[in-house]
């Protein structure tokens, strides 16, 4: 168990975004944007993001695509279940969650080790061990280490029978491409996340072009996100990530010239901080991370954050506070509630930007400097 965040609020159920913005008559980049800046809160639309960034600032994005990670199953005692395929492990096993059918609105806690869940297409899943064996609240872990047998492999199982993971606040089923970001579309070789790295969803190709044209730089990491339905105060799962050498170089260069490194999402923050040194410099690194960014491990490399709105007491709030400070995060959430922002993966967005650039306002980055950084 980890200490809870200092940010406190009550989330009305009606503020959950029940459908994608496109179904509400908006473009992806038309969702609302709350900009939490030093000493003030501003309200805009996401396509206005460039108004808060400067030439030489660096946006770091996650290129992991989203898997169709929910499949139907049949448990020998409990009947129909929904299986969430969270994380493939290095030994070929999987981390999975069983949830109630058909809505997947609750975890199933009374399965037993050794039981076999039938999967579509003559697949089968054997439950090996709870993960964790016991939660900090004294309850059995809701996830399982499991072996999966499926004709053609688990990837084929998801491609033929899977659908995106969804929770009870959504009003319907939406196709997989609804859950892909523009960055994942450019990186089809990275189909690794059980749930969408949703902070990148509001970006459109048009907005990216506008930002690049204005001198904002982009770099990428990969972090394959597992299921997000964690219990209150439970730390995030260990996740596989990679910070490329070019990204590490761009982060370090941005700080040298006084720009700001703005992570697009908590997944990016976790990856960059996992590859950071105590002085805030970043190195190329890949593997598994169990880092929890929070009071005991403040942010070193990330100066700002583009993020969706998180649930009360979620561990992600600790990460937000580590980047922006608890006062600014509390002010942002108070304003979001007052203005009726929408929560969750299809909801509105928040820009936490606590730091002004240390670069002198009259300093202008030359074309040669920007070219050198991009090399």
N, C-alpha and C positions, 0 to 999 in steps of 0.2 A: 504493500500500500504506500502511496506517496501523499505528501501533504497537499491539501486542497489549494486552489487558487485564491487570491485575495479578491478577485472580481466576483461579485455576487449579483444575481438578478433572477427574476421569475419569468419564464418564457410562456406566454399565452399560446395555447394549442393552435389558434387560428393564424399565427405568424409562421407556421411551417409552409414552405413553398410546396404545393401539392402537385405541380406540373412544371415542365420546362418553360422558360420565358417565351419561347416561340409559340407555345399553346396559349399564352396570355397576350399575344399580339406584339411581342417585343423581339428585336434582334438579340443575338447572344450578347453583344456589347451594349445593349440598351438597358440592362439591369441597373439598379441604383448603386451608387458608390458613395460611401461615407469616408471622407478623408479626415483622419485624426492627425493633426499637425501640432507643433509646439504652440500651446496657448489657444488653440481654436479648433472647432469642428466645422467642416463644410460638407454640403450635400451636392452631389452631381450625378451624372450617369457614367457608366464604366468607360464609354468611348471618350470621356474627358480626362482619362488617366494622364495623358501627356501634359496636362496643365500643371501637374504636381511634380513632374520630373524635369531634369535638366540634362543638357548635353554632357556626356561622360558618366551619367548614372548607368548602372548595370542591372538589368532584370534577369534573374536566373530562373529557368523553367524546368519542369519535369517532363521528360518525353516518354514516360511509361504509358503504354496504352491500357485500356480497361478490358478485362476478360469477361466473357459471359459466364460468371462464376457461380450462378445459382442453378441447381438441377433438382428435379423431383426425385424422391426416394421412397422406399417402402421398408419400414422397420418391422422386425418380426413380432414385436409385442405392441408397439405404439401405433402401427399403421402408417398412414401417409405422413411424410416429413419433407421439409425443404433442406437440402444440403448446400451450405455455403463453402465453396472451395477457396480457402483463404490464402495459403502460402505453400508452394512446393519447397521441399527441404533437400539438402545436398545428398542425402542417402536414398532419394527416390520416394520417400514418404510425403505425406501432406498434413498440413494443419487445417482442420475443418471445423465447422459448427453445424449442429443440427437445430433446426427451428421449426416451429409449428406450421402445418400446412392448412390452407393454401397461402395465407397472408404473410408468413414468416415474421409475425409481429412479436414473438416471444422465443427465447432460447429454450431448448429441451434439456432438462437437467437429470432425468431419470433413466438415461441409457446406461448400459454397462459395458465394461471392457470385454472384448471377445465377440460381441454381437456383430452381425453382418447386415448391412443395409443394401438392399437391391437397388441398382441404378438403371437408368434407361439403356437400351441397346445391349442388354446382357452384361452390364457392368456390375461390379460389387465393391463395397467398401467395408473393410474390417476395422472396427474401433480398437485401438491398442491401449491408449493411456490418456487420461484427462490432462489437459494443459491449461493452467497449471493444475497440479494435483488438488490444491486447495487455494482458494482466493484469500486475500487479506481479511475479508469479512467472514471467513470461516465456512464458506460454501464451496461445494465441488466446482472445479473449473468448468466453464461452459464450452471450451474448445477441446478438440481431440487430436492426438496424433493418430494417423490412420494410414493404412495401406489401401490403395485403389487399384483395381484391375478393370480395364476397359479395352475393348477391341480398338486397336489403333492408337491407344494411349489416352491420357486425360485431356490433352489438347483436342483430340478428335471428339471426345465425349462432350466437351463444352461447345465446340463448333456445331455439333449436330443437335444437341439437346439442351444446351445452356441458355440462360437469359441473364440480363444484368441483375445484380443484387438490388433489392428494393425493400423499403420499410413501410410501415403502416400509414405514415403521413402522406404517401403518394396516392394519387387518385386513380392511377391506371398503370398499365405496362407500356414501356417506351422502348423502342429498338436500341440495339447496342450503339449505333452511331450517335445517338443522343448523348451517350456517356463518354464520347471521345473528345479530346481537346484538339485544337488546331495543331498543337505541337506533336501530339501522338500521331496524327495523320501523316506527319512528315517522317515518322520513325516507326514504320510498321513492324520492324524486327524486335520491338520491345513490348510484346503483349503480356505484361506481367502483373498488373494491379487487379486485386479482387474488387476494389471499388475505385471509382474515378478520382484522380488527383484534381479535385473540383475547382481549386483556385484558378486553374488555367482555362476553365471552360468559357468565361466571358470574352476571352481574346478572340478577335476575328482576324482574318488575313489582312483586311483593310487597316485595322488598328495597329497591327504589328508593323505594317509598311509605314504608317504615319509616324510611329515612334522611332523607327530606324532612321527615317528621313530627318527627324528632328535632332539626331545625334545620340539617342538612347541606344545603348548596346544590349545585346542578348547573349546569353550563354545557357548551357543545359547541363543537367545532371539526370541520372536515372535512379529512382527509388520505387520499388514495386510495393505498393501499399497493400496491407492485408485488410481484414474486415475492420470496420470502424465502430462496431456496436459494443464498445468496451463498457464495463461497469464503472460507476462513479468512483473517481480517484484511482482507478487501475492504470498503471503505466501502459504506454503503447507497446505493441508486440515488436520483437526483433524483425527487421526488414532488410532485404538485400538492396544494396545501392552501389553506385559508381560515380565518382567525381573525376571527369577527364582532365588531362593535363592542360588543355586549352582553357577550360573553365577556371581551374586553379590560377592560371596565369592572369586571366582577365580580372578575377576578383582582386588579386594582389595589385595589379596595375591600377584598377579603379581606386583603391584606397590610397595608393601613392599619389595620385593626382587630385585627391580630395573629392572624388565622386562617392556616391552611395551605392551599396550593394543591397538590392531589394529582392527578397526571396518571394517567388510566386507560390505561396502555400507553405504549410507546415512540413510537408514532405521535403521540399527543397531546403528549408531551414535545417531540418534534421540531418540531411545529407551533408550540407556545407559545414555545419558545426562538427559533424563526425570526422571531417577531414581537416579541421582547423588545428593550428598550434596555439599555445597560450598567448602568443602575441597577436593573434587574429589572422595571421597568414594561413593560406590554404594550400594543401598539397594534393596531388593526384592520388586517389585512394579508392579501393573498392572492397567489398566483402559484406558482412552483416553488421548492422548497428543496433545496439540496444540503448543508445544514448537517450536520456531524458533531459531535455533542455528546460531549466527552471531555476529556482532559487539557489540550488546547490551547484548549478552549472550554467552561469549566465551566457548569453550569446556573445561570441567573439568576432565572428566574420560577417554577420548579417546586420545591416543598419536599418532596414525597414521591411515591411511585410505586406503583401497582397493576400487577403484571406477571406473566406466566407465567414458566416456567423456560427459560432459553436454553442453547444448545449451548456446549460448551467453545470458547474462543477467538473466539466470535461478536463482531462489532463492537458488537452491542447491549449487551454487558457493559460496554463503555466508557461508554455512556450511563448505565447503572445506577450505575457508580462515580462519575460526574460529579454525580449527584443525591444519592447516599447515602454516598459514600466507599468506597474499596476494602476497608477493614477490615470494615465492616458487610455489604457484599455477599459477601465471602468467608465470613463467619460464617453468613450466610443459606444459602449453597450447601452449606457443610459440614453444616449441620443438615438441609437438605433431603435430602441423600444419606444421612445417618445414619437418617432417619425414612422413607426410601423414598418420597419424593414422586414424582409422575409428571410427565413433561416433555411439551412440545409443545402444540399448540392445544387439545387436549381434556384436558389434564392439570391439575395443581394450580396454586395461585396463591401469589404472594408480595406482601406489603405492606412496602415499604421506607419507613420513616417516621423519618428521623434527627433531625428537629427537634421539640422541644416547642413548643407555641404560646407566643408571647411575651405573649399577652393574660393579664392577671391572672386567677387562678382564680375570684375572687369577681365578676369583671365578667360581666354577663349582657347579651346582645344583646337589645334590645327588639324587639317586633313591628314598630315603625315603622322601625328600622334595617334589619331583614331585608327589609321591603317596599321601602325605598329602594334597596337593592342589587339587587332583582329587577326594578326598573323599567327 
